[in-house]
Amino acid sequence: MALSTFGAIMGFAAKMVGQTRDTYKALIEKAKNPALKEAFQDLAVDKGKNHSLMEKIRRENVTEMILEPITGLHEEDYEVDLKELQQKDDADLLRVALTLEEREKKFFQDASTKVPLPEVARIFRKISRKMDENLEKLQGLG
């Protein structure tokens, strides 16, 4: 589905980040390595903050939702089928986490160039840079 309005982009961002947070909470229970559990816990907390931020941005900018159409963003480009990703051991769990972080980084990078509000674009770029840090941290655990 095309993300052709500001509201659709913000709704998708909140949904995606919320799903990632929930996945990290499930991965905490599966991980055996204490460092990996701690990383997943930190990421779950971070995603919870981002989810709240997406909801806040959406609420606060309702009156500014520019009707100017947005093109080039599609939900399908950011879908991840977690059922296809094996989750048997810590290495598999780490691959799931890396996949989720890469997906979010791509979305926030892409969306930052499309959203019509400069302050929201700046927040999206900041979140994308945070994904780089998360990816580095996760890769260091591998």
C-alpha positions as CSV (number, residue, x, y, z in Angstrom):
1,M,0.0,0.0,0.0
2,A,1.3,3.5,-0.9
3,L,2.1,5.8,2.0
4,S,0.8,8.8,0.2
5,T,0.0,11.2,3.1
6,F,1.7,12.5,6.1
7,G,-0.8,10.7,8.3
8,A,-0.2,7.4,6.6
9,I,3.6,7.7,7.0
10,M,3.3,8.5,10.7
11,G,0.8,5.7,11.2
12,F,3.1,3.2,9.5
13,A,6.1,4.5,11.4
14,A,4.3,4.0,14.7
15,K,3.1,0.5,13.7
16,M,6.5,-0.6,12.5
17,V,8.4,0.7,15.5
18,G,5.8,-0.9,17.8
19,Q,6.1,-4.2,16.1
20,T,9.9,-4.1,16.4
21,R,9.6,-3.2,20.1
22,D,7.3,-6.2,20.6
23,T,9.7,-8.5,18.7
24,Y,12.6,-7.4,20.9
25,K,10.6,-8.2,24.0
26,A,10.0,-11.7,22.6
27,L,13.7,-12.1,21.7
28,I,14.8,-11.2,25.2
29,E,13.1,-14.4,26.4
30,K,14.7,-16.5,23.7
31,A,18.3,-15.2,24.0
32,K,20.8,-17.2,26.1
33,N,23.7,-14.8,25.9
34,P,23.4,-12.1,28.7
35,A,25.0,-9.4,26.5
36,L,22.4,-10.2,23.8
37,K,19.6,-10.1,26.3
38,E,20.8,-6.7,27.5
39,A,21.1,-5.3,24.0
40,F,17.5,-6.5,23.2
41,Q,16.3,-4.9,26.4
42,D,18.0,-1.6,25.5
43,L,16.6,-1.7,22.0
44,A,13.1,-2.5,23.2
45,V,13.2,0.5,25.5
46,D,14.5,2.7,22.6
47,K,11.7,1.4,20.3
48,G,9.1,2.2,23.0
49,K,10.4,5.8,23.1
50,N,10.3,6.0,19.3
51,H,6.8,4.6,19.2
52,S,5.7,7.3,21.7
53,L,7.5,9.9,19.6
54,M,5.8,8.8,16.4
55,E,2.4,9.0,18.1
56,K,3.2,12.4,19.5
57,I,4.3,13.8,16.2
58,R,1.2,12.5,14.6
59,R,-1.1,14.1,17.2
60,E,0.7,17.4,17.3
61,N,0.8,17.8,13.5
62,V,-2.8,16.9,12.8
63,T,-3.6,20.6,12.0
64,E,-0.5,20.8,9.8
65,M,-1.0,17.7,7.8
66,I,-0.4,19.1,4.4
67,L,-2.6,17.7,1.8
68,E,0.3,17.8,-0.7
69,P,0.6,14.2,-2.0
70,I,3.6,12.1,-1.1
71,T,4.9,9.6,-3.6
72,G,7.6,6.9,-3.6
73,L,6.9,5.2,-0.2
74,H,5.2,1.9,-0.1
75,E,4.6,-0.4,2.9
76,E,5.8,-3.4,1.0
77,D,9.3,-2.0,0.7
78,Y,9.7,-2.3,4.5
79,E,8.0,-5.6,5.2
80,V,9.9,-8.3,7.0
81,D,8.5,-11.8,7.5
82,L,9.8,-12.8,10.9
83,K,8.3,-16.3,10.4
84,E,10.8,-16.9,7.6
85,L,13.7,-15.9,9.8
86,Q,14.9,-18.8,11.8
87,Q,15.0,-18.2,15.6
88,K,16.8,-21.3,16.9
89,D,19.9,-19.8,18.6
90,D,21.5,-16.5,19.5
91,A,23.1,-16.1,16.1
92,D,19.6,-16.4,14.5
93,L,18.2,-13.9,17.0
94,L,21.0,-11.5,16.2
95,R,20.2,-11.8,12.5
96,V,16.5,-10.9,13.2
97,A,17.6,-7.9,15.2
98,L,20.0,-6.7,12.4
99,T,17.2,-7.2,9.8
100,L,14.8,-5.1,11.9
101,E,17.3,-2.3,12.4
102,E,18.2,-2.2,8.7
103,R,14.5,-2.0,7.8
104,E,13.9,0.9,10.1
105,K,17.0,2.7,9.0
106,K,15.9,2.4,5.4
107,F,12.4,3.6,6.2
108,F,13.4,6.6,8.2
109,Q,16.1,7.6,5.6
110,D,13.6,7.3,2.8
111,A,10.7,9.0,4.7
112,S,13.0,11.9,5.8
113,T,13.3,12.9,2.2
114,K,9.5,12.7,1.6
115,V,7.7,14.2,4.6
116,P,6.6,17.8,4.1
117,L,7.5,19.1,7.6
118,P,11.1,20.0,8.0
119,E,11.1,19.3,11.8
120,V,9.7,15.8,11.2
121,A,12.3,15.1,8.5
122,R,15.0,16.2,11.0
123,I,13.7,13.7,13.6
124,F,13.5,11.0,11.0
125,R,17.2,11.6,10.1
126,K,18.2,11.5,13.8
127,I,16.4,8.2,14.2
128,S,18.1,6.8,11.1
129,R,21.5,7.8,12.6
130,K,20.5,6.0,15.8
131,M,19.8,2.9,13.7
132,D,23.5,3.1,12.6
133,E,24.6,3.0,16.2
134,N,22.2,0.1,16.9
135,L,23.5,-1.8,14.0
136,E,27.1,-1.2,15.1
137,K,26.3,-2.4,18.6
138,L,24.6,-5.5,17.3
139,Q,27.3,-6.3,14.9
140,G,29.8,-6.1,17.8
141,L,27.9,-8.9,19.5
142,G,28.2,-11.2,16.5
